[in-house]
Amino acid sequence: MGELPELIKDLALILMVAGVVTLVFKKLKQPLVLGYVVAGFLVSPHMPYLASVVDHQDIHTWADIGVMFLLFSLGLDFSFKKILKMGASPIISTITIVFCMMMLGMVVGHLFGWGKMDCIFLGGMLAMSSTTIIYKAFDDLGLRQQQFASLVMSVLILEDILAIVMMVMLSAVASGNSPGGSQMLGSVAKIAFFLVLWFVVGIFAIPMFLRQVRKLMNSEVLLIVALGLCCAMAVLSTKVGFSSAFGAFVMGSILAETIEAEKIIRLVEPVKNLFGAIFFVSVGMLVDPKILVDYALPILCLVMTILVGQSLFGSFAYMLGGESLKSAMKCGFSMAQIGEFSFIIASLGLSLGVISQFLYPIVVAVSVITTFLTPYMIRAATPCYNALERRLPNRWVRSLNHLTLSHPNTTEKSLWRKLLIAMLRNTLIYGILSAAAITLMFTFALPFFRSLLPGWELHWYANAITGVLTVLIIAPFLRAMVMKKNHSEEWKALWAESNINRLPLLFTILVRAVIALSFIFYICNYLTRFSHAMMYTVGFVVLLAIIFSRRVKHRSIRMERLFMMNLRSRDIQAQVHGHRRPLYEGKLLDRDIHLADFEVPADSLWMGKTLKELNLGHLFGVHVSSILRANRRLNIPDGSDVIFPGDRLQVIGSDDQLTRFRQALQTETFPEDYELEKREMRLRSMMLASSSPFVGKTLRESGIRDQFNCMVVGLEEGEENLSAVSPSYVFQKGDIIWVVGEEEDLVRLTHTS
């Protein structure tokens, strides 16, 4: 056999050392991420007395895969809907933290006398807390499901998105361009465009695909499909200029809205753990003791800058976002480290040749040290708050708790604000979908049709076919852009409230119609040589046809309903399984009617009876809306449906009706058996004499089971064998039968025979 590749040897070394070190850290009750970093240091070339990794390039490739799968898992566990529900709070916190830490990093770099570009890039590195490290620390400490952890992850995701914009800005600064110019605005628009496009198309297409193949998927196939989608989105993300990890996170957030999300999380967990371990080991491999010695003072100062800066500015930022002092300190202390995006920014500076060579190893050393300290900083938040609360005056604590620029639950949105935000959101989404459809048609369909219809004369036919198909594809989007929200409750209320509102409301329709017309004008201008008057006429006619077409209207409604069903599929699954209340419950509460869950006791007298026999509506005035049984849900059960023990009944009624129903369900049970000793089953043999009433009768006719509540289990043949007795067997004199029953029943049977 040939010799093993170096990669296999390196992996064996990494995993063996990581396994031993993490066992030690597990014994010491320390976070495993620290064990991985220590293992990386032990297998690095900087440890001369131990075996070290040979093929660094392949290990770093596997580490990049680890980052990708870690963020994919993060997306599965944290959907975009959670950020949207939090409102402006995480946005305010993110902007505050990034701005403050960038300024602080630039000041520290300037104090050490480093160059201008070193200071600027250093500020960018210190502003980016590590999503993967904090996620892993929360997971190891069992804090991932706590509310403050959810808010921290929201801010970290926004930081990762902002890091991409920051890289464009830093590239602009390095090239001498203005970072506030069109390049920065273009990068922001590009991120927003692709985020909305990927999310909307993904939510529309992927759950529909999984629904169609659900019956064909076992665990193995689902794992392959999920990882395939993750890698495909990672490749697509790099094609448009983003990182592979960012694309993996987007795909995870899309799959998080599917019914299969929880199963995918369980299946991906081992893969994530394997590659995640390699990533953290690779971070530890970058630690150079010589760098730690030569730049000990700058490293120490930068570590303290991150710990103190994130603790202070982070807590302040979260308070501005609406959090209490205690919650803000938990969040701020959790973010006191730098990680993978800091490495990416440092690599960008080196590749552009604008930062000094010493800056990258310093940042790596700072990242490793702060990674070590992350779990301890998280644990220190509550003691620090308690100490601060004891020393500060009460009025100061109250003032800090109310230091907020935004709180998602305190401001009432006006009707105008609700309506305009909804219209803006719809226009943005449908505009992006229309732009993407036009781009795809002009990039792929138009050259295809032109190749089928070559020549100048046929060239116009190809343009016409492409134009018509493009308009047909975007027609539902344009109609929804113009007409959606024109019959909403907010619109009707504003229209009826005052005549002054009517002109602005009509103006919103005009603005959206102009935006829709611009897409049609662009198609006509790109594919035809119509005059402006002709183009305007065609545009107006086409738009009017789209608006008044019933077929386009139905297509638009079906597409939107399918999208909303896909977006809510995980919520629907939770409602079907009884883990979440139905949406209509809120409307019942407005009318003093409630929806309550009741579990049928195992000893209930109702079990085995139909709803018609129980007559619950007549006796208690309630309605059974659903029966939840195992993983099934029976909605609107009829009178023939039978109640079983363990069923969960969802019942609608008033407080008084539900109270009487609960009391009846709990009290109408079988009485307790106080003679349990008599319920013991025994086995006894009986020989049938000639005078036995059973002789000459079949087992069915004998009444042994019906009259005596006993069971014949066999007929003795020889000394050791028992043969089964069929119901048609005729008992004969001398038969020895073996019978099972309770003691009293066996005595009665014996006396009879």
Disulfide bonds with the S-S distance in Angstrom:
none
